Amino acid sequence: MTRPRLLAGIVAMAMLVAGGVAQADDGENDPLEPMNRYFFELNKFFDTILLKPVATWYDGVVPEPGRDSIRNFLDNLRSPVILANDMLQGEWDRAGTTASRFGINTTVGVLGLFDPASKWGMKQHSEDFGQTLATWGTGEGPYLFLPVLGPAPPRDLTGFVVDAAFDPLTYIYWDRPKTVPVTRFVVNGIDQRARSLNTFDQIERTSIDFYATVRNLYRQSRASEIANGQHNFDTLPDIDDLTFDTNEPNTPGMRP
């Protein structure tokens, strides 16, 4: 099967799977909460013993300009996926911006290490197939938290799989299959964790229920992304904006 037909097949399958996802998002919509909490605690354990120490070392050893260049490079690598989803959503102006950014930053920006496109008025934005499904009217489905991936409701999990098929790096190998995408996944995770060290620690310290707080933050972040808001780990909601639902003492809420 040729690659275009393969991608078309995956998209069609994704639509069928996502089409069967429950549309209701009332309340917590977390029927698998016991399992989700188990995986959440498992992720916290591995974060404590591995990811957070590595991210802390990375944040302390790599100077800020170096970290920014790594972030720019990783963002530039996602341009083909972002472009594909811009077009699938019919966002032609944003698609033009994505294509222009990729061309400028790959050349003038030295393979994406720098971001001259932003200085020239072409701001970076993020799109994924989960967002595309949302614009097509697909509901999030029941909340799901998975090891390593974290929050991954059916719509977003489907999007993650389809985006991997859209990504040219999925088909590039070094000495063995998946070396390139796995390396990028690991570096991206370390960089994102390093950028959220203080914020996540503060949220955990002040949350009555850290799991429920993360669930709420994830859903608000995804709603912002779907509405074409810029997701940025440096601008997660300030802890002063967090409050707790007085009607449900164990369920943190968000102040309007």
C-alpha positions as CSV (number, residue, x, y, z in Angstrom):
1,M,0.0,0.0,0.0
2,T,1.4,3.4,-0.9
3,R,1.9,6.0,1.9
4,P,-0.9,8.3,0.8
5,R,-3.4,5.4,0.8
6,L,-2.0,4.2,4.1
7,L,-2.6,7.7,5.6
8,A,-6.0,7.9,4.1
9,G,-6.9,4.5,5.6
10,I,-5.6,5.6,9.1
11,V,-7.6,8.8,8.9
12,A,-10.8,6.9,7.9
13,M,-10.2,4.4,10.7
14,A,-9.7,7.3,13.2
15,M,-12.9,8.9,12.1
16,L,-14.8,5.6,12.7
17,V,-13.3,5.1,16.1
18,A,-13.7,8.7,17.2
19,G,-17.3,8.7,15.8
20,G,-18.2,6.1,18.3
21,V,-16.9,8.0,21.2
22,A,-19.5,9.3,23.6
23,Q,-20.2,13.0,23.1
24,A,-21.2,13.7,26.7
25,D,-18.7,15.7,28.7
26,D,-20.9,16.5,31.6
27,G,-19.4,16.4,35.1
28,E,-16.1,14.6,35.6
29,N,-16.7,12.1,32.8
30,D,-14.1,9.8,34.4
31,P,-15.6,6.3,34.6
32,L,-12.2,4.7,34.7
33,E,-11.0,6.9,37.6
34,P,-9.6,4.1,39.8
35,M,-7.4,2.8,36.9
36,N,-6.6,6.4,35.9
37,R,-5.5,7.3,39.4
38,Y,-3.3,4.1,39.6
39,F,-1.5,5.1,36.4
40,F,-1.3,8.7,37.6
41,E,0.5,7.6,40.8
42,L,2.7,5.4,38.7
43,N,3.7,8.3,36.5
44,K,4.3,10.4,39.6
45,F,6.7,7.7,40.9
46,F,8.7,7.6,37.7
47,D,8.7,11.4,37.5
48,T,10.1,11.6,41.0
49,I,12.8,9.1,40.5
50,L,13.8,9.8,36.9
51,L,12.1,12.6,34.8
52,K,12.2,15.4,37.4
53,P,15.8,14.8,38.4
54,V,16.9,14.7,34.7
55,A,14.8,17.8,33.9
56,T,16.3,19.6,36.9
57,W,19.8,18.7,35.7
58,Y,18.9,19.9,32.2
59,D,17.5,23.2,33.4
60,G,20.6,23.8,35.6
61,V,23.3,22.7,33.1
62,V,22.0,23.9,29.7
63,P,22.0,27.7,29.5
64,E,18.7,29.4,28.6
65,P,19.7,30.2,25.0
66,G,20.6,26.6,24.5
67,R,17.3,25.4,25.9
68,D,15.4,27.9,23.7
69,S,17.3,26.6,20.6
70,I,16.3,23.0,21.5
71,R,12.7,24.1,21.9
72,N,12.8,26.0,18.6
73,F,14.3,22.9,16.9
74,L,11.6,20.6,18.3
75,D,8.8,23.0,17.4
76,N,10.2,23.3,13.8
77,L,10.2,19.5,13.5
78,R,6.5,19.4,14.1
79,S,5.7,21.8,11.3
80,P,4.6,19.1,8.8
81,V,2.1,17.7,11.4
82,I,0.8,21.2,12.2
83,L,0.5,22.0,8.5
84,A,-1.5,18.8,7.8
85,N,-3.9,19.6,10.6
86,D,-4.2,23.3,9.6
87,M,-5.3,22.2,6.1
88,L,-7.6,19.5,7.4
89,Q,-9.4,22.2,9.5
90,G,-9.6,24.5,6.5
91,E,-7.4,27.0,8.3
92,W,-5.7,28.2,5.1
93,D,-4.2,31.4,6.6
94,R,-2.7,29.5,9.5
95,A,-1.5,26.8,7.0
96,G,0.3,29.5,5.1
97,T,1.9,30.8,8.3
98,T,3.1,27.3,9.2
99,A,4.6,26.7,5.8
100,S,6.3,30.1,5.8
101,R,7.6,29.6,9.3
102,F,9.1,26.2,8.4
103,G,10.8,27.5,5.3
104,I,12.2,30.6,7.1
105,N,13.3,28.9,10.3
106,T,14.8,25.9,8.5
107,T,17.0,28.2,6.3
108,V,17.5,31.5,8.0
109,G,17.0,30.0,11.4
110,V,19.7,27.3,10.8
111,L,17.6,24.1,10.8
112,G,15.1,25.6,13.2
113,L,17.6,26.4,16.0
114,F,16.4,30.0,15.9
115,D,13.0,31.5,15.3
116,P,13.4,34.6,13.0
117,A,9.8,34.0,11.7
118,S,8.3,35.1,15.0
119,K,10.3,38.3,14.8
120,W,8.9,38.8,11.3
121,G,5.3,38.6,12.6
122,M,4.6,34.9,11.9
123,K,3.8,33.5,15.4
124,Q,4.1,29.8,16.2
125,H,1.0,27.9,16.8
126,S,0.2,24.2,17.5
127,E,-2.3,21.9,15.9
128,D,-2.8,18.1,16.2
129,F,-5.3,15.6,14.9
130,G,-7.1,15.5,18.3
131,Q,-7.8,19.2,17.8
132,T,-8.9,18.5,14.2
133,L,-11.4,15.9,15.4
134,A,-12.7,18.4,17.9
135,T,-13.3,21.0,15.1
136,W,-15.2,18.3,13.2
137,G,-17.5,17.8,16.2
138,T,-16.0,14.8,17.9
139,G,-16.4,14.7,21.6
140,E,-13.5,14.1,24.0
141,G,-14.9,10.9,25.3
142,P,-14.2,9.5,28.8
143,Y,-11.1,10.8,30.5
144,L,-8.2,8.4,30.2
145,F,-4.7,8.6,31.8
146,L,-2.0,6.3,30.5
147,P,1.5,5.5,31.6
148,V,4.1,7.7,29.9
149,L,1.6,9.5,27.7
150,G,-0.4,11.0,30.6
151,P,-3.9,12.4,29.8
152,A,-5.1,10.6,26.6
153,P,-8.9,10.6,26.2
154,P,-10.0,8.6,23.1
155,R,-10.2,11.6,20.8
156,D,-6.6,12.8,21.7
157,L,-5.2,9.3,21.8
158,T,-6.6,8.8,18.2
159,G,-5.0,12.1,17.3
160,F,-1.6,11.0,18.7
161,V,-1.6,7.9,16.5
162,V,-2.7,9.7,13.3
163,D,-0.2,12.5,13.9
164,A,2.6,9.9,14.1
165,A,1.5,8.7,10.6
166,F,1.5,12.3,9.3
167,D,5.0,12.9,10.7
168,P,7.9,12.3,8.2
169,L,10.3,11.5,11.1
170,T,8.2,8.4,11.8
171,Y,9.7,6.9,8.7
172,I,13.3,8.0,9.3
173,Y,15.6,5.5,11.0
174,W,19.2,5.6,12.2
175,D,20.7,2.3,13.3
176,R,17.4,0.7,14.2
177,P,13.7,1.5,13.8
178,K,12.1,4.2,15.8
179,T,15.4,5.7,17.0
180,V,14.6,9.2,15.7
181,P,11.0,9.5,16.9
182,V,11.8,8.0,20.3
183,T,14.8,10.3,20.8
184,R,12.7,13.3,19.9
185,F,9.9,12.1,22.3
186,V,12.4,11.8,25.2
187,V,14.1,15.1,24.6
188,N,10.7,16.9,24.2
189,G,9.5,15.3,27.5
190,I,12.6,16.5,29.3
191,D,12.4,20.0,27.9
192,Q,8.7,20.4,28.7
193,R,9.2,19.0,32.2
194,A,12.1,21.4,32.8
195,R,9.8,24.3,31.7
196,S,7.1,23.4,34.2
197,L,9.2,22.5,37.3
198,N,8.2,25.3,39.6
199,T,4.6,25.5,38.3
200,F,3.8,21.8,38.8
201,D,5.5,21.7,42.2
202,Q,3.4,24.6,43.3
203,I,0.2,23.1,42.0
204,E,0.9,19.8,43.7
205,R,1.7,21.5,47.0
206,T,-1.5,23.5,47.1
207,S,-3.9,21.0,45.6
208,I,-6.3,19.0,47.7
209,D,-6.6,16.5,45.0
210,F,-3.6,16.7,42.6
211,Y,-5.1,14.2,40.2
212,A,-8.4,16.1,39.8
213,T,-6.5,19.4,39.4
214,V,-4.3,18.0,36.6
215,R,-7.5,16.6,34.9
216,N,-9.1,20.0,35.1
217,L,-6.0,21.8,33.8
218,Y,-5.6,19.4,30.9
219,R,-9.2,19.9,29.8
220,Q,-8.9,23.7,30.0
221,S,-5.6,23.6,28.1
222,R,-7.1,21.4,25.4
223,A,-10.2,23.7,25.1
224,S,-7.8,26.6,24.6
225,E,-5.9,24.8,22.0
226,I,-9.0,23.7,20.1
227,A,-10.1,27.4,20.1
228,N,-6.7,28.2,18.5
229,G,-5.1,29.3,21.8
230,Q,-1.4,29.0,22.1
231,H,-0.4,26.2,24.5
232,N,2.7,27.2,26.4
233,F,4.2,25.5,29.4
234,D,5.6,28.8,30.6
235,T,2.0,30.2,30.9
236,L,0.1,27.5,32.7
237,P,-2.6,29.0,34.9
238,D,-1.1,30.8,37.9
239,I,-1.6,29.0,41.2
240,D,-3.4,32.2,42.5
241,D,-6.1,31.6,39.9
242,L,-6.8,28.1,41.2
243,T,-9.7,27.7,43.7
244,F,-11.7,24.8,45.0
245,D,-15.3,23.9,44.4
246,T,-17.0,24.5,47.7
247,N,-19.8,22.1,46.8
248,E,-17.4,19.2,46.2
249,P,-14.6,19.6,48.8
250,N,-12.4,16.9,47.2
251,T,-12.7,18.2,43.6
252,P,-10.6,21.3,42.7
253,G,-12.3,23.8,40.4
254,M,-11.2,26.8,38.4
255,R,-12.1,30.4,39.1
256,P,-13.8,32.0,36.1
